[in-house]
Amino acid sequence: MNTIRVRIKRLDSCKDVPLPEYETEGAAGMDLRAAVAGKVVLNPGEVRLIPTGLLVSIPRGYEAQIRPRSGLALKHGVGMVNAPGTIDSDYRGEIGLIMVNWGQEPFVIQRGDRVAQMVISKVYRAEFLETDDLVSTKRGEKGFGHSGVK
């Protein structure tokens, strides 16, 4: 297993919120916790920015992908609008989570709740080569739903 060191800083007002951590040995993502004051009610259909109280210094050539937690999605219909969100290596602001409640009931977020995941990934930069011809494939231009359901 490869390891990369990532510098992380907690805001002074968030020293009580645990740092991200892997919950199991095989986990790809570290859980991020809400750094809300008190509790926040996320009503059905509502989108809110949930603070984490964390700032990171991602090494150049990597990104942090911010993803919803599957259990919250399945049990409560809670997710993230821009999943996965990307934290670029040159961003130094607080990590914010753009959360949405697609469920039927209000969802309560309390300080310290595990509400998202962060995955550190290698980034490859593309160099585009403009051309008049692309390599052909069997699929070709067939798009959305072309292969059917079964």
Protein Blocks (a to p, Z undefined) as FASTA:
>chain_A
ZZddddddddfklmmpccdddfbfklmbdcdddfbehiadddehiacdddehiacdddeh
iacdddddfklmmmnopacfklccdddfkbcbdcddddddfbfbdcdddehiafbdcddd
ddddddddddfbdcddfklmacehklojZZ
